[in-house]
Amino acid sequence: MTAPTVETASTSAAEVARRLPLLDRLLPAWIGVAMVAGLLLGRAIPGLDDSLNKLRIGQTSLPIALGLLLMMYPVLAKVRYGNVDRIVADRRMLVSSLVLNWLVGPAVMFGLAWLMLPDLPTYRTGLIIVGLARCIAMVLIWNDLACGDREAAAVLVALNSIFQILAFAALGWFYLTVLPHWLGLHTTALHVSIADIAKSVAVFLGIPLVAGYLSRTIGERTRGRAWYETRFLPRIGPIALWGLLFTIVVLFALQGHTITARPLDVARIAAPLVAYFAIMWTGSFLLGHRLGLPYSRTTTLAFTAAGNNFELAIAVAIGVFGVTSGEALAGVVGPLIEVPALVALVYLALHLHNRMSWPRETAP
C-alpha cells in the first residue's frame, strides 16, 4: 500500500484519499467482500476449516502466518531505518507507548471483560488473554493507511514485542489469578511457555523486519534511494493489501460455521471488544495530542495501543484450553471485530488530522 506521508495540518482526509491508489481507496469494500467470501467458503466447503487448521507448525497457523508476512513485508520495506534514532530520542512517545500497552490496555480489557461478561467465564478469560497480547502485525497496515510515522511504528512494535516476551506470562498470572483473588472473583490458571511467545514474535515480526531491512539496505546500495522508493516500493506495495485480504478470508473461513451457528455468543464477545478499541484508540490519540506530538506520531501511538496480537492470543487459548473452548472462540472473534473497527478508526484519524491543530512535522 502506498499511504502518503503527512505534509501539513491543512491536508484533508479527502485529499489524502484521492492520492491513494484505487485499491486502497476501496479498502472497506474489499474487506467486506473478503469477510463475506470467507464466511461463504467456510459454510459451502465441508471440512475446509479442519483442513486449514491442520496446516500448522506447532500452534502457528501456516495460512495466517503467510498472510501476515505478506502484509507486513512491504510496510517494513518502506521504513527508513537510518531515521530510527530520532524516534528513540522521543522519550515521551516511547514511555507513553509502554504505559498504554502494558499498564492501561490489559487493565481496560480486564475491567470490560468482567463488567460485560460476568456470567461467561470462558469468554471473559479469552478476552483478557487478547488484552495481554499487544499488536505486532496488522497495526503496521492501519498506521500506514492513516499516514502515521512508519519509523515510529517499527520502533514501537519492536519495543512492545520485547516486553511481550518478558511480560505476557507474568501479566496473565496477575490478571487471571492474583487480581481476581484480591477482588474476591473467580480465578483461572494460565501456563504459558516464554519460548512459545518468543517463537511467535520471531515469526510474525522478526522475519518481515529482517526482510524489510535487507531490502532497503541492499536496494539503496546497489540501485540508489531514488530507484528503491520510486520503482521498487510501488511494485511491492499492493502485496500488503492482498496479504491483508487473504488473512481475512482465512480467518472467516476458519470460523464461518461458528460465527453463523452462535451469533449471540459472538455478539456478547464483540461488545467489550468494540468498547476496548474505542477507549484505547481515543484515549491514546488524545494523549498524543496533549503531549504535543505531531499528527503522524500521535496516530502511531494510538494504533499501536489499540491493536492486539490475535495470533498469539489464539495460540495461547488453544494451547491451554483447547481448540473448541470458549477461550479460543473469544480469541478468534478478536480479529474479526478488530479489522472493521480499526478500518473505521483509520478514517476517523484522517478526519481529525484536518479538524485539530498539530505541530509542524519534522522532515526526515
Secondary structure as GFF3:
##gff-version 3
##sequence-region A 1 364
A	DSSP	alpha_helix	13	19	.	.	.	ID=ss1
A	DSSP	alpha_helix	22	25	.	.	.	ID=ss2
A	DSSP	alpha_helix	27	44	.	.	.	ID=ss3
A	DSSP	alpha_helix	48	54	.	.	.	ID=ss4
A	DSSP	beta_strand	56	57	.	.	.	ID=ss5
A	DSSP	beta_strand	60	61	.	.	.	ID=ss6
A	DSSP	alpha_helix	62	78	.	.	.	ID=ss7
A	DSSP	three_ten_helix	81	83	.	.	.	ID=ss8
A	DSSP	alpha_helix	84	88	.	.	.	ID=ss9
A	DSSP	alpha_helix	91	99	.	.	.	ID=ss10
A	DSSP	pi_helix	100	104	.	.	.	ID=ss11
A	DSSP	alpha_helix	105	116	.	.	.	ID=ss12
A	DSSP	alpha_helix	121	132	.	.	.	ID=ss13
A	DSSP	alpha_helix	139	145	.	.	.	ID=ss14
A	DSSP	alpha_helix	150	173	.	.	.	ID=ss15
A	DSSP	pi_helix	174	178	.	.	.	ID=ss16
A	DSSP	alpha_helix	179	182	.	.	.	ID=ss17
A	DSSP	alpha_helix	194	201	.	.	.	ID=ss18
A	DSSP	pi_helix	202	206	.	.	.	ID=ss19
A	DSSP	alpha_helix	207	223	.	.	.	ID=ss20
A	DSSP	alpha_helix	225	227	.	.	.	ID=ss21
A	DSSP	pi_helix	228	232	.	.	.	ID=ss22
A	DSSP	alpha_helix	233	261	.	.	.	ID=ss23
A	DSSP	alpha_helix	263	290	.	.	.	ID=ss24
A	DSSP	alpha_helix	295	306	.	.	.	ID=ss25
A	DSSP	alpha_helix	310	321	.	.	.	ID=ss26
A	DSSP	alpha_helix	326	355	.	.	.	ID=ss27
###
